[in-house]
Amino acid sequence: MPFRRMQERRRREQGAHALYTAIIEQSRLPIFYMKAAVPDTLDGRFDLIVLHAFMVMRRLGLVSEARVGEARALSQALFDLMFDDMDQNLRELGVGDMSVGKKVKQMAQAFYGRVAAYEDGLNADDAALREALLRNLYGTLGAAVAPSVLAAMAAYLRRQVTELVGQDEAAVLGGLAVFSGLEEFNDA
């Protein structure tokens, strides 16, 4: 029994790592910064990671009844890995040991706030989703974001969420989440 739990934990950690790698790779695409107007700053990069983590965790929340426990554990492992990475990155940036915990706590609170805003936006009309993106993803830019860019980012988010829902449940629980390109910004 303990060996089986250890195997499950290892498989969950490997799945979380694979999901986080996909999130980071998608969030690092230059098009986000060059055409989608996301600020190429620490805050902008954090917000893109949060946006993509939200999409993956949302997908994990939509698994079949029989796999809810597995999905919750994987989602928690992904969250833990993400914030362990944030902690490490802050330390590498020279943030003092005494303030890292406080900063990570603020980042976690920001994460939960953004998740709620994006979920509310997805469940509402495009204007509400654009407002959520403007406040969160583009928070440092404010009104400087072109309406066409904001509309394209909202369309990107809706499309990615739909595509993730369409991906095989077992594959996603195994750590495979595939993001597609940013067609919405090809003409920008």
VEXPA-924581 format. One line per 5 residues: their letters; for each residue x, y, z of N, C-alpha, C, O. Coordinates in steps of 0.001 Angstrom, whole numbers. Example, Ala and Ser with C-alpha at 12.3 -4.5 7.8 and 13.67 -1.06 7.14 Angstrom:
BEGIN
AS	13190:-5690:7800:12300:-4500:7800:13200:-3300:7800:14236:-3319:8465; 12850:-2250:7080:13670:-1060:7140:12900:30:7870:13409:1138:8039
//
This chain:
BEGIN
MPFRR	804:-1197:0:0:0:0:858:1277:0:593:2175:-799; 1882:1386:876:2712:2595:841:3444:2770:-491:3625:3893:-962; 3865:1653:-1096:4561:1729:-2377:3618:2273:-3451:4030:3070:-4294; 2368:1850:-3422:1383:2324:-4398:1135:3821:-4236:1044:4546:-5226; 1025:4279:-3005:844:5725:-2763:2050:6514:-3244:1910:7614:-3780
MQERR	3227:5951:-3050:4440:6609:-3505:4457:6697:-5037:4857:7718:-5596; 4026:5637:-5705:3949:5650:-7167:2931:6679:-7645:3191:7418:-8595; 1773:6728:-6991:739:7702:-7361:1250:9131:-7176:1020:10001:-8017; 1938:9351:-6075:2486:10688:-5811:3518:11060:-6879:3529:12184:-7382; 4362:10122:-7209:5388:10385:-8231:4744:10671:-9586:5164:11588:-10292
RREQG	3733:9894:-9948:3022:10103:-11211:2327:11472:-11212:2339:12178:-12220; 1726:11835:-10085:1073:13140:-9965:2089:14277:-10095:1827:15266:-10778; 3232:14142:-9451:4272:15173:-9543:4818:15282:-10960:5090:16386:-11431; 4981:14157:-11644:5442:14187:-13035:4393:14845:-13927:4734:15616:-14824; 3119:14544:-13684:2042:15168:-14449:1994:16659:-14215:1829:17435:-15156
AHALY	2136:17068:-12961:2130:18496:-12629:3306:19200:-13297:3162:20316:-13796; 4462:18555:-13306:5639:19142:-13943:5419:19301:-15448:5768:20331:-16025; 4845:18290:-16074:4581:18376:-17518:3570:19483:-17824:3741:20232:-18786; 2530:19586:-17015:1541:20655:-17211:2175:22025:-17013:1927:22948:-17789; 2986:22154:-15982:3623:23442:-15705:4590:23814:-16826:4689:24982:-17199
TAIIE	5289:22840:-17355:6186:23096:-18479:5403:23617:-19679:5840:24559:-20340; 4244:23012:-19968:3404:23486:-21080:2918:24912:-20821:2876:25731:-21739; 2559:25202:-19600:2100:26548:-19225:3217:27565:-19432:2999:28625:-20018; 4395:27245:-18956:5544:28157:-19077:5915:28353:-20547:6155:29480:-20980; 5962:27276:-21305:6327:27401:-22721:5341:28279:-23471:5746:29120:-24274
QSRLP	4051:28095:-23218:3053:28922:-23892:3174:30375:-23445:3071:31292:-24260; 3392:30578:-22162:3478:31939:-21616:4706:32696:-22088:4733:33925:-22023; 5710:31996:-22558:6936:32634:-23036:6924:32967:-24522:7893:33525:-25038; 5846:32634:-25211:5813:32914:-26644:5954:34420:-26888:5210:35212:-26311; 6897:34812:-27732:7137:36243:-27972:5920:37006:-28484:5810:38210:-28252
IFYMK	5019:36340:-29165:3848:37027:-29722:2999:37695:-28631:2370:38723:-28880; 2982:37119:-27440:2231:37737:-26344:2759:39138:-26036:1993:40052:-25729; 4058:39284:-26123:4690:40547:-25764:4794:41495:-26955:4766:42715:-26791; 4913:40929:-28147:5098:41752:-29334:3778:42203:-29960:3655:43350:-30391; 2790:41303:-30012:1538:41650:-30678:337:41700:-29744:-631:42410:-30018
AAVPD	387:40960:-28650:-749:40924:-27725:-623:41966:-26623:-1476:42036:-25739; 421:42768:-26666:618:43914:-25768:762:43564:-24293:582:44431:-23437; 1085:42309:-23978:1339:41966:-22584:2681:42583:-22208:3661:42416:-22934; 2738:43294:-21084:4015:43912:-20692:5096:42849:-20462:4873:41868:-19753; 6244:43054:-21058:7358:42130:-20871:8092:42526:-19594:9228:43001:-19618
TLDGR	7405:42314:-18494:7905:42644:-17164:7670:41437:-16260:7042:40460:-16669; 8167:41509:-15059:7924:40457:-14079:6421:40271:-13871:5933:39141:-13826; 5691:41376:-13744:4234:41301:-13553:3541:40723:-14777:2653:39882:-14640; 3925:41152:-15956:3309:40642:-17173:3539:39156:-17343:2626:38423:-17723; 4733:38712:-17069:5044:37282:-17190:4279:36471:-16145:3755:35397:-16441
FDLIV	4222:36993:-14930:3443:36340:-13880:1984:36205:-14311:1382:35142:-14160; 1426:37275:-14843:22:37251:-15226:-258:36292:-16372:-1331:35690:-16412; 665:36134:-17297:480:35149:-18367:542:33731:-17832:-218:32867:-18269; 1430:33488:-16902:1501:32169:-16275:197:31886:-15538:-358:30793:-15650; -287:32858:-14793:-1544:32692:-14066:-2693:32409:-15036:-3510:31522:-14787
LHAFM	-2759:33147:-16125:-3826:32956:-17106:-3824:31523:-17654:-4873:30887:-17747; -2650:31030:-18009:-2567:29680:-18573:-2755:28604:-17500:-3337:27555:-17773; -2275:28855:-16302:-2519:27907:-15205:-4015:27836:-14905:-4555:26760:-14652; -4675:28987:-14937:-6127:29005:-14752:-6810:28105:-15775:-7689:27318:-15421; -6415:28213:-17032:-7045:27406:-18078:-6864:25915:-17805:-7811:25140:-17933
VMRRL	-5659:25517:-17432:-5388:24103:-17181:-6136:23634:-15936:-6739:22561:-15947; -6106:24412:-14881:-6791:24011:-13659:-8310:23977:-13856:-9010:23156:-13263; -8792:24873:-14687:-10219:24856:-15017:-10560:23549:-15722:-11578:22926:-15421; -9710:23133:-16661:-9926:21861:-17353:-9905:20702:-16375:-10722:19787:-16480; -8987:20729:-15431:-8915:19663:-14426:-10184:19614:-13577:-10565:18553:-13082
GLVSE	-10824:20742:-13412:-12066:20792:-12643:-13264:20245:-13394:-14350:20134:-12824; -13091:19905:-14651:-14204:19431:-15474:-14088:17946:-15834:-14647:17495:-16834; -13364:17202:-15014:-13205:15774:-15285:-14455:15016:-14865:-15323:15550:-14175; -14528:13774:-15288:-15666:12930:-14921:-15675:12687:-13414:-14654:12793:-12736; -16850:12362:-12926:-17051:12151:-11484:-16062:11156:-10896:-15572:11345:-9783
ARVGE	-15770:10107:-11634:-14891:9046:-11134:-13452:9513:-10940:-12689:8866:-10222; -13068:10630:-11570:-11663:11056:-11515:-11464:12399:-10808:-10405:13016:-10916; -12490:12838:-10088:-12423:14136:-9417:-11283:14184:-8401:-10538:15162:-8357; -11143:13159:-7602:-10079:13143:-6588:-8702:13222:-7219:-7836:13959:-6747; -8502:12474:-8268:-7233:12487:-8994:-6959:13874:-9569:-5837:14376:-9491
ARALS	-7988:14488:-10146:-7834:15818:-10745:-7533:16868:-9685:-6696:17744:-9901; -8199:16788:-8556:-7937:17753:-7470:-6505:17626:-6968:-5829:18628:-6737; -6054:16407:-6803:-4680:16192:-6333:-3673:16724:-7346:-2671:17331:-6969; -3938:16499:-8628:-3043:17003:-9673:-3064:18525:-9717:-2020:19162:-9861; -4240:19101:-9594:-4356:20557:-9588:-3593:21153:-8407:-2918:22172:-8557
QALFD	-3694:20530:-7248:-2966:21007:-6072:-1467:20864:-6277:-701:21753:-5906; -1045:19755:-6864:386:19554:-7139:891:20608:-8119:2007:21108:-7977; 67:20947:-9116:431:21987:-10076:550:23342:-9378:1507:24081:-9605; -415:23657:-8539:-380:24913:-7783:881:24975:-6917:1587:25983:-6912; 1158:23899:-6189:2335:23862:-5308:3622:24046:-6101:4505:24805:-5701
LMFDD	3723:23348:-7223:4915:23464:-8067:5072:24894:-8583:6172:25446:-8575; 3969:25486:-9030:4009:26841:-9570:4517:27827:-8514:5360:28674:-8809; 4012:27719:-7301:4431:28679:-6286:5783:28344:-5671:6449:29236:-5146; 6204:27097:-5720:7592:26779:-5357:8541:27424:-6360:9592:27945:-5988; 8158:27383:-7645:8958:28007:-8689:8986:29529:-8510:10033:30153:-8680
MDQNL	7856:30117:-8172:7804:31569:-7932:8728:31936:-6771:9463:32921:-6841; 8685:31144:-5714:9540:31364:-4553:11004:31331:-4976:11779:32221:-4626; 11376:30306:-5726:12767:30171:-6172:13173:31342:-7065:14276:31873:-6933; 12283:31745:-7974:12601:32855:-8868:12782:34156:-8103:13674:34941:-8426; 11962:34393:-7107:12126:35604:-6291:13477:35596:-5586:14155:36621:-5518
RELGV	13856:34464:-5075:15160:34361:-4402:16302:34622:-5392:17273:35300:-5058; 16181:34082:-6608:17208:34305:-7620:17276:35766:-8050:18328:36251:-8466; 16134:36469:-7946:16115:37889:-8285:16657:38763:-7162:16772:39980:-7302; 16989:38120:-6044:17607:38860:-4952:16651:39342:-3888:17033:40155:-3046; 15422:38868:-3897:14483:39242:-2845:14968:38576:-1564:15283:37386:-1559
GDMSV	15027:39328:-499:15533:38819:768:14685:37705:1334:13470:37668:1139; 15344:36788:2044:14654:35640:2627:13483:36039:3509:12464:35348:3547; 13625:37140:4210:12580:37567:5145:11313:38024:4423:10224:37953:4993; 11433:38483:3202:10248:39004:2512:9714:38079:1420:8662:38358:845; 10415:36987:1123:9962:36079:70:8597:35490:423:7694:35465:-413
GKKVK	8450:35025:1636:7179:34424:2048:6012:35381:1892:4934:34995:1439; 6234:36621:2268:5180:37633:2156:4827:37877:685:3654:37983:329; 5844:37964:-152:5608:38197:-1584:4886:37008:-2228:3984:37199:-3045; 5276:35798:-1867:4620:34614:-2421:3166:34571:-1963:2282:34200:-2736; 2918:34942:-732:1539:34994:-234:724:36017:-1029:-427:35753:-1375
QMAQA	1305:37167:-1316:618:38175:-2134:353:37642:-3544:-701:37900:-4124; 1312:36902:-4086:1139:36331:-5420:19:35285:-5423:-768:35214:-6367; -45:34482:-4370:-1104:33478:-4279:-2470:34158:-4178:-3435:33709:-4797; -2551:35224:-3411:-3813:35961:-3316:-4183:36562:-4671:-5348:36551:-5069; -3195:37078:-5363:-3438:37620:-6708:-3914:36513:-7644:-4809:36729:-8462
FYGRV	-3323:35342:-7525:-3731:34204:-8342:-5212:33905:-8131:-5965:33787:-9098; -5630:33785:-6883:-7025:33458:-6590:-7973:34555:-7078:-9064:34265:-7569; -7559:35796:-6942:-8385:36894:-7438:-8539:36846:-8947:-9631:37063:-9473; -7463:36565:-9633:-7509:36488:-11099:-8340:35288:-11565:-9105:35391:-12523; -8184:34165:-10889:-8979:32983:-11232:-10463:33306:-11124:-11239:32971:-12019
AAYED	-10857:33948:-10046:-12279:34310:-9869:-12722:35280:-10959:-13819:35145:-11500; -11887:36247:-11281:-12246:37237:-12311:-12369:36588:-13677:-13304:36890:-14418; -11440:35698:-14026:-11499:35038:-15328:-12697:34089:-15410:-13363:34010:-16442; -12961:33387:-14343:-14117:32482:-14341:-15412:33276:-14491:-16290:32901:-15269; -15528:34366:-13749:-16713:35222:-13884:-16822:35768:-15309:-17910:35814:-15883
GLNAD	-15698:36176:-15864:-15687:36710:-17230:-16090:35670:-18262:-16824:35978:-19201; -15615:34442:-18095:-15981:33379:-19032:-17472:33046:-18942:-18098:32668:-19932; -18016:33191:-17762:-19433:32879:-17561:-20343:34044:-17929:-21566:33918:-17866; -19770:35151:-18302:-20545:36341:-18673:-20319:36628:-20161:-19920:35752:-20928; -20581:37856:-20535:-20395:38235:-21940:-18949:38662:-22194:-18135:38733:-21274
DAALR	-18652:38944:-23455:-17288:39317:-23825:-16828:40606:-23147:-15644:40760:-22845; -17749:41524:-22910:-17371:42779:-22246:-16837:42498:-20845:-15858:43115:-20425; -17458:41588:-20127:-17006:41245:-18773:-15643:40541:-18819:-14787:40783:-17969; -15452:39679:-19806:-14169:38995:-19929:-13067:39986:-20300:-11966:39923:-19754; -13355:40885:-21211:-12366:41905:-21576:-12018:42769:-20364:-10856:43127:-20172
EALLR	-13001:43100:-19558:-12752:43900:-18349:-11862:43129:-17371:-10959:43711:-16769; -12106:41837:-17210:-11263:41019:-16333:-9820:40983:-16841:-8876:41080:-16057; -9660:40845:-18147:-8310:40840:-18727:-7645:42205:-18578:-6453:42284:-18282; -8399:43267:-18779:-7847:44614:-18666:-7352:44879:-17247:-6268:45431:-17058; -8138:44487:-16255:-7766:44708:-14852:-6594:43846:-14413:-5791:44264:-13579
NLYGT	-6491:42655:-14965:-5521:41701:-14444:-4320:41506:-15353:-3199:41834:-14963; -4521:40991:-16532:-3408:40751:-17440:-2745:42052:-17876:-1524:42124:-18013; -3561:43076:-18093:-3051:44364:-18557:-3120:45430:-17472:-3169:46621:-17780; -3125:45026:-16226:-3301:45951:-15109:-2331:47123:-15092:-2709:48239:-14738; -1084:46873:-15472:-99:47954:-15433:-236:48903:-16614:258:50030:-16571
LGAAV	-907:48449:-17667:-1082:49298:-18847:-2383:50092:-18802:-2476:51195:-19341; -3373:49514:-18155:-4665:50185:-18052:-5294:50438:-19403:-5365:49544:-20245; -5747:51649:-19603:-6482:52010:-20816:-5601:52060:-22059:-6111:52294:-23155; -4302:51848:-21923:-3395:51927:-23069:-3518:50723:-24010:-2905:50722:-25077; -4283:49717:-23644:-4449:48536:-24485:-5523:48823:-25532:-6632:49248:-25205
APSVL	-5180:48587:-26778:-6127:48810:-27872:-7316:47869:-27720:-7137:46698:-27386; -8516:48360:-27959:-9704:47495:-27867:-9612:46252:-28739:-10112:45194:-28358; -8981:46362:-29907:-8847:45196:-30782:-7940:44131:-30157:-8192:42936:-30308; -6898:44557:-29464:-5996:43623:-28792:-6725:42948:-27640:-6600:41739:-27445; -7474:43715:-26886:-8238:43175:-25766:-9271:42160:-26263:-9438:41100:-25661
AAMAA	-9949:42478:-27339:-10931:41556:-27928:-10249:40279:-28415:-10783:39184:-28246; -9080:40419:-29014:-8340:39247:-29496:-7896:38369:-28328:-7944:37142:-28422; -7463:38988:-27228:-7041:38201:-26070:-8235:37479:-25447:-8099:36337:-25006; -9382:38115:-25404:-10583:37453:-24889:-10961:36273:-25776:-11334:35213:-25274; -10867:36451:-27085:-11168:35367:-28018:-10164:34222:-27849:-10542:33051:-27892
YLRRQ	-8892:34561:-27658:-7861:33558:-27429:-8191:32743:-26180:-8128:31514:-26204; -8538:33420:-25102:-8854:32737:-23847:-10049:31800:-24032:-9996:30641:-23620; -11107:32286:-24637:-12290:31443:-24856:-11953:30229:-25730:-12399:29116:-25452; -11176:30446:-26769:-10822:29338:-27666:-9957:28303:-26962:-10180:27101:-27103; -8963:28774:-26199:-8086:27838:-25499:-8870:27010:-24480:-8659:25803:-24363
VTELV	-9767:27655:-23750:-10581:26950:-22762:-11403:25863:-23450:-11483:24736:-22962; -12005:26202:-24572:-12814:25237:-25324:-11944:24089:-25834:-12337:22925:-25749; -10780:24411:-26355:-9892:23364:-26870:-9381:22453:-25758:-9267:21243:-25951; -9076:23027:-24601:-8625:22197:-23482:-9722:21244:-23025:-9446:20090:-22699; -10959:21718:-22999:-12076:20858:-22615:-12211:19700:-23594:-12607:18603:-23200
GQDEA	-11891:19926:-24848:-11985:18890:-25859:-10849:17878:-25838:-10903:16865:-26535; -9824:18146:-25042:-8689:17219:-25001:-9007:16025:-24104:-9765:16135:-23140; -8419:14902:-24440:-8666:13652:-23741:-8390:13785:-22240:-7324:14236:-21820; -9379:13380:-21456:-9285:13486:-20001:-8090:12728:-19434:-7355:13259:-18601; -7896:11510:-19876:-6780:10708:-19370:-5443:11354:-19711:-4512:11335:-18906
AVLGG	-5353:11924:-20910:-4104:12577:-21315:-3833:13796:-20442:-2706:14003:-19993; -4857:14598:-20202:-4676:15785:-19360:-4285:15369:-17948:-3383:15960:-17354; -4958:14357:-17408:-4606:13869:-16067:-3216:13250:-16042:-2595:13153:-14984; -2729:12834:-17196:-1371:12314:-17303:-326:13395:-17519:869:13106:-17589; -776:14649:-17625:165:15757:-17751:259:16355:-19140:1144:17172:-19397
LAVFS	-625:15972:-20035:-565:16497:-21396:-1690:17510:-21624:-2863:17146:-21703; -1323:18744:-21725:-2250:19817:-22092:-1616:20544:-23268:-481:21014:-23185; -2353:20630:-24353:-1812:21230:-25567:-2487:22565:-25816:-3706:22643:-25967; -1682:23610:-25855:-2168:24938:-26225:-1929:25112:-27717:-925:24649:-28259; -2853:25775:-28359:-2674:26047:-29776:-2096:27442:-29964:-1849:28158:-28994
GLEEF	-1886:27817:-31202:-1285:29101:-31518:-2179:30285:-31177:-3257:30138:-30602; -1707:31428:-31540:-2423:32673:-31250:-2922:33280:-32551:-2529:34387:-32919; -3781:32559:-33240:-4293:33011:-34524:-4932:34398:-34439:-4927:35161:-35405; -5473:34700:-33279:-6150:35977:-33090:-5218:37169:-33306:-5683:38280:-33559; -3911:36946:-33209:-2947:38036:-33327:-2131:37988:-34624:-1200:38775:-34790
NDA	-2462:37090:-35530:-1710:36980:-36777:-1782:38236:-37636:-817:38569:-38324; -2894:38925:-37605:-3059:40128:-38431:-2646:41409:-37719:-2610:42485:-38316; -2337:41274:-36440:-1994:42485:-35660:-637:43024:-36017:-205:44030:-35454
//
